[in-house]
Amino acid sequence: MSSNNILETPIEFLKGVGPQRAQLLKTELNISNFEELLQHFPFRYVDRSKFYNIAEVIDAVAFIQIKGLIIKTETIGEKRAKRFVATLKDHTGTIELVWFQGLKWVSEFVKAGQQYVAFGKPTDFKGKFSFSHPEIELYEHYIQLGTDGLHGIYSSTERLKNYGLDSKGILKIMRLLLNQLEGQLTEFLPLSLVQENNFVARELAWKNIHIPANANDLKEAEFRLKFEELFIIQMRLLKIKTKRNLSYKGMVFEKVGAHFNKFYNEYLPYQLTGAQKRVIKEIRGDMGSGKQMNRLLQGDVGSGKTVVAMICMLIALDNDYQSCLMAPTEILANQHYTTINELLKDMPVKVGLLTGSTGKKQRAVLFEALLNGDLHLLIGTHALIEEKVQFKNLGFVVIDEQHRFGVEQRSKLWSKSQQYVPHVLVMTATPIPRTLAMTVYGDLDISIIDELPPGRKPILTVHRFDDKRLDVYEFIRGQIALGRQAYIVYPLIEESEKLDYKNLEEGYDMVLYQFPIPQYQISIVHGKMKAKTKDWEMQRFVNGTTQIMVATTVIEVGVNVPNASIMLIESVERFGLSQLHQLRGRVGRGAEQSYCILMSSHKLSKEARLRIDTMVRTNDGFEIAEVDLKLRGPGNIEGTQQSGLVDLKLTNIAQDQEIIELARNAAYYFIEKDPDLQLPEHAQLLQHLRQNSKSKSNWSRIS
């Protein structure tokens, strides 16, 4: 039996587990087989190599262990106040061990006259130290088990603890598993790779990640297993990319013709930035290569991604192909339609809009024009993936804020090309840290617009506490007097009993009081409003009828008002960094100086202060994304959960950049040297990749 096959063995067949414990492990920790138990890593390690004398217990912070003789035990108190107390003695003094739960077990296990090892965190009560709920083991068993050295601490749950599967219980079955797997965890990395990087043997790495004798053994095991985890992901992604390039020929856009040249030379209203020109050149190269383009375009809010996408759509049109752009919301789809229509108003290019609000008659006209080729560009929401939407010759697909669409949704749009594989450009205004992009989007080519259009001034961001609110309102009044507009954003719609934060309804009343009608006009927008009402309110703000928009984060994406120069974010501690950066991007779109004001109470957590300080310090979306990654981890960064690839058990993307680079470079080397892994020395690697492939569907032809 191969190592991968034995790792698929149901956990109930491990000695010491059985059906009942197996069901609990599955329910509580999602562990159902040997591999999933093996990948349940300790979340920290404590040093069990040193015994402390009782007289040395002067610190209530560290976890320590002591050994000694139990000289007395007693059960004290009644009902909820009931506790079991044991007095442990060594040659330097005595200390009390106290348990408030599991009294039946502990009173049977802990007996006077026997030697024990107690491990835990000392508690200081009125200058006297004791151990509350220490781990305890008979000294003779401790010696037999060899539990000195570094000791892994595993996450567990109350239900598991009731069945003996606390951290110590999990370590016990982990030892049994490692014994059962002896000789089975065979090497699959090419020998040259193992030797070049001085990797510890695979089986030893798995043993040392769970039961390390010392810090060096643990470090070597972590390095090896993190590399292995990342290398497999990179190999999968690069194999997908290679297969796509070989199997799915993209249509060749041979010419850059009249539509592109006329727009670029006569109708482009401003100079493109160097970054925009570079990205267009990269996309043009893909379009003419004969390979299907799958490119991720990253660019901060307001960096000019839409005009880049539109110019590339004109290249498709010059080659007699249609294009479409799919956006996640009607607001954003309408915004793209308005922007692109305005840019192309003097060009012989027909642009259509399809959203959930498009009427039957309009749809019928659109569908006919699409099918006969009269409609060149179609912009819309997920309505684009409906079966009735059929193109004559779709050649270029743009997906905006792509993380808001599921893979299957995107594939439906992609499959609308009848004869050929369309080129795909996915865009995001959520900057993705380089290490995360390499890990998650490694099968895509990546372009970055890292310049803002000329004339844009950096947004000035400041932090103000609640007691400066009247000063802030006075500043907003001054800006409105100059003809500007302001957003005021709240985190909640209705009052919460648990959270003492300003909510939208209260906030709206306060704003009305400070900015009374008819001198001021105010819009209010939130997610619970009907679409038509929301659009009407937003339109009033867009056309300048209202000077202030009071809103929730519904405006995070999709409102473009160059005249709005102030973004006031209330209860800023309630927002994540990515959200704050997106909200700030709603202003700063005109030539005037714009401001982002972060309002908070004086009670701020350490993380909230870091988020606020980061926002005040920098406008760089990629720097903000790096901080966000460190704070939240990859699983919570927008767009990564649905990718299905950030299933990292051991690697920390924010901290393990060196290993990510190493794994990426190694994967490139082997894919270039042997794309199909047919060389004899790569047989084990190929088998491992096949057996560990988690993809149930072939999504390799879409981004």
QUIQUIKA-V212034 format. One record per backbone hydrogen bond with DSSP energy under -0.5 kcal/mol. NH is the residue of the N-H (numbers start at 1). CO is the residue of the C=O. If there is no record, write none. Layout:
nh: {NH & NH}
co: {CO & CO}
This chain:
nh: {6 & 7 & 8 & 8 & 9 & 11 & 13 & 14 & 17 & 18 & 18 & 21 & 22 & 23 & 24 & 25 & 26 & 27 & 28 & 29 & 30 & 31 & 32 & 34 & 35 & 37 & 38 & 39 & 40 & 41 & 43 & 44 & 46 & 48 & 48 & 52 & 56 & 57 & 58 & 64 & 66 & 68 & 69 & 70 & 71 & 71 & 72 & 74 & 76 & 76 & 81 & 82 & 83 & 84 & 85 & 85 & 86 & 87 & 88 & 88 & 89 & 90 & 93 & 95 & 96 & 97 & 98 & 99 & 106 & 107 & 108 & 109 & 110 & 111 & 113 & 114 & 116 & 117 & 118 & 119 & 120 & 122 & 122 & 123 & 125 & 125 & 126 & 128 & 130 & 131 & 132 & 132 & 133 & 133 & 135 & 137 & 139 & 142 & 143 & 144 & 145 & 146 & 147 & 150 & 151 & 152 & 153 & 154 & 161 & 162 & 163 & 163 & 164 & 165 & 170 & 171 & 172 & 173 & 174 & 175 & 176 & 177 & 178 & 179 & 180 & 181 & 182 & 184 & 185 & 186 & 193 & 194 & 195 & 196 & 197 & 198 & 199 & 205 & 206 & 207 & 208 & 209 & 210 & 210 & 211 & 218 & 219 & 220 & 221 & 222 & 223 & 224 & 225 & 226 & 227 & 228 & 229 & 230 & 231 & 232 & 233 & 234 & 235 & 236 & 237 & 238 & 239 & 240 & 241 & 242 & 243 & 244 & 245 & 246 & 247 & 248 & 249 & 250 & 251 & 253 & 253 & 254 & 257 & 261 & 262 & 263 & 264 & 265 & 266 & 267 & 267 & 268 & 277 & 278 & 279 & 280 & 281 & 282 & 283 & 284 & 285 & 286 & 287 & 288 & 289 & 292 & 295 & 296 & 297 & 297 & 298 & 298 & 299 & 300 & 303 & 308 & 309 & 310 & 311 & 312 & 313 & 314 & 315 & 316 & 317 & 318 & 319 & 319 & 320 & 321 & 322 & 323 & 324 & 325 & 326 & 327 & 327 & 333 & 334 & 335 & 336 & 337 & 338 & 339 & 340 & 341 & 342 & 343 & 344 & 345 & 347 & 349 & 351 & 352 & 354 & 358 & 363 & 364 & 365 & 366 & 367 & 368 & 369 & 370 & 371 & 372 & 373 & 373 & 374 & 375 & 376 & 376 & 377 & 378 & 379 & 380 & 381 & 384 & 385 & 386 & 389 & 390 & 391 & 392 & 395 & 396 & 397 & 398 & 399 & 400 & 400 & 401 & 402 & 402 & 404 & 405 & 410 & 411 & 412 & 413 & 414 & 415 & 416 & 417 & 418 & 421 & 422 & 423 & 424 & 425 & 426 & 427 & 428 & 431 & 433 & 437 & 438 & 439 & 440 & 441 & 444 & 445 & 447 & 449 & 450 & 453 & 456 & 457 & 460 & 461 & 462 & 464 & 466 & 468 & 469 & 472 & 473 & 474 & 475 & 476 & 477 & 478 & 479 & 480 & 481 & 482 & 482 & 483 & 484 & 485 & 486 & 487 & 488 & 489 & 490 & 492 & 500 & 501 & 504 & 505 & 507 & 508 & 509 & 510 & 511 & 512 & 513 & 514 & 515 & 520 & 523 & 525 & 529 & 534 & 535 & 536 & 537 & 538 & 539 & 540 & 541 & 542 & 543 & 544 & 545 & 546 & 547 & 548 & 549 & 550 & 550 & 551 & 551 & 552 & 555 & 556 & 560 & 561 & 561 & 564 & 565 & 565 & 566 & 567 & 568 & 568 & 569 & 569 & 570 & 570 & 572 & 574 & 575 & 580 & 581 & 582 & 583 & 584 & 585 & 586 & 587 & 588 & 595 & 596 & 597 & 598 & 598 & 599 & 599 & 600 & 604 & 609 & 610 & 611 & 612 & 613 & 614 & 615 & 616 & 617 & 618 & 621 & 624 & 625 & 626 & 627 & 628 & 629 & 630 & 631 & 632 & 633 & 636 & 637 & 640 & 641 & 643 & 644 & 644 & 646 & 647 & 648 & 649 & 653 & 655 & 656 & 660 & 661 & 662 & 663 & 664 & 665 & 666 & 667 & 668 & 669 & 670 & 671 & 672 & 673 & 674 & 677 & 682 & 683 & 686 & 687 & 688 & 689 & 690 & 691 & 692 & 693 & 699 & 702}
co: {2 & 3 & 4 & 5 & 6 & 32 & 10 & 11 & 14 & 12 & 14 & 17 & 18 & 19 & 20 & 21 & 22 & 23 & 24 & 25 & 26 & 25 & 30 & 9 & 7 & 33 & 34 & 35 & 37 & 39 & 153 & 153 & 151 & 46 & 149 & 65 & 53 & 54 & 56 & 120 & 118 & 116 & 89 & 114 & 69 & 87 & 87 & 85 & 74 & 83 & 78 & 79 & 76 & 99 & 74 & 83 & 97 & 72 & 86 & 95 & 69 & 93 & 90 & 88 & 129 & 86 & 131 & 84 & 102 & 103 & 104 & 105 & 106 & 109 & 70 & 111 & 68 & 137 & 66 & 135 & 64 & 62 & 120 & 130 & 123 & 128 & 124 & 125 & 123 & 96 & 121 & 130 & 98 & 131 & 119 & 117 & 115 & 138 & 139 & 140 & 141 & 142 & 142 & 212 & 46 & 210 & 44 & 152 & 157 & 158 & 159 & 160 & 161 & 160 & 166 & 167 & 168 & 169 & 170 & 171 & 172 & 173 & 174 & 175 & 176 & 177 & 179 & 181 & 181 & 184 & 190 & 190 & 191 & 192 & 193 & 195 & 194 & 201 & 202 & 203 & 204 & 205 & 206 & 207 & 207 & 214 & 215 & 216 & 217 & 218 & 219 & 220 & 221 & 222 & 223 & 224 & 225 & 226 & 227 & 228 & 229 & 230 & 231 & 232 & 233 & 234 & 235 & 236 & 237 & 238 & 239 & 240 & 241 & 242 & 243 & 244 & 247 & 290 & 421 & 251 & 287 & 252 & 255 & 257 & 258 & 259 & 260 & 261 & 262 & 262 & 263 & 263 & 273 & 274 & 275 & 276 & 277 & 278 & 279 & 280 & 281 & 282 & 283 & 284 & 286 & 248 & 424 & 445 & 295 & 426 & 296 & 447 & 428 & 449 & 300 & 304 & 305 & 306 & 307 & 308 & 309 & 310 & 311 & 312 & 313 & 314 & 315 & 316 & 317 & 316 & 393 & 376 & 396 & 378 & 398 & 325 & 380 & 329 & 330 & 331 & 332 & 333 & 334 & 335 & 336 & 337 & 338 & 339 & 340 & 342 & 344 & 347 & 349 & 377 & 379 & 355 & 359 & 360 & 361 & 362 & 363 & 364 & 365 & 366 & 367 & 368 & 369 & 370 & 369 & 369 & 350 & 374 & 350 & 323 & 352 & 325 & 354 & 381 & 382 & 383 & 386 & 388 & 416 & 370 & 322 & 322 & 423 & 324 & 425 & 326 & 398 & 427 & 399 & 427 & 401 & 402 & 406 & 407 & 408 & 409 & 410 & 411 & 413 & 414 & 416 & 249 & 420 & 395 & 293 & 397 & 295 & 399 & 297 & 429 & 431 & 433 & 434 & 435 & 436 & 437 & 441 & 294 & 296 & 298 & 448 & 302 & 453 & 590 & 594 & 459 & 596 & 598 & 600 & 465 & 466 & 468 & 469 & 470 & 471 & 472 & 473 & 474 & 475 & 476 & 477 & 478 & 479 & 480 & 479 & 563 & 547 & 566 & 549 & 568 & 551 & 502 & 498 & 499 & 492 & 493 & 503 & 504 & 505 & 506 & 507 & 508 & 509 & 510 & 511 & 516 & 548 & 550 & 526 & 530 & 531 & 532 & 533 & 534 & 535 & 536 & 537 & 538 & 539 & 541 & 540 & 540 & 521 & 521 & 486 & 523 & 548 & 488 & 549 & 525 & 552 & 553 & 558 & 559 & 586 & 561 & 485 & 563 & 485 & 595 & 487 & 566 & 567 & 597 & 489 & 568 & 599 & 571 & 572 & 576 & 577 & 578 & 579 & 580 & 581 & 583 & 584 & 564 & 565 & 460 & 567 & 462 & 596 & 569 & 597 & 464 & 602 & 605 & 606 & 607 & 608 & 609 & 610 & 611 & 612 & 613 & 614 & 619 & 620 & 621 & 622 & 623 & 624 & 625 & 626 & 627 & 628 & 629 & 633 & 634 & 637 & 637 & 640 & 640 & 641 & 640 & 645 & 646 & 647 & 651 & 652 & 652 & 656 & 657 & 658 & 659 & 660 & 661 & 662 & 663 & 664 & 665 & 666 & 667 & 668 & 669 & 670 & 674 & 679 & 680 & 682 & 683 & 684 & 685 & 686 & 687 & 688 & 690 & 697 & 699}
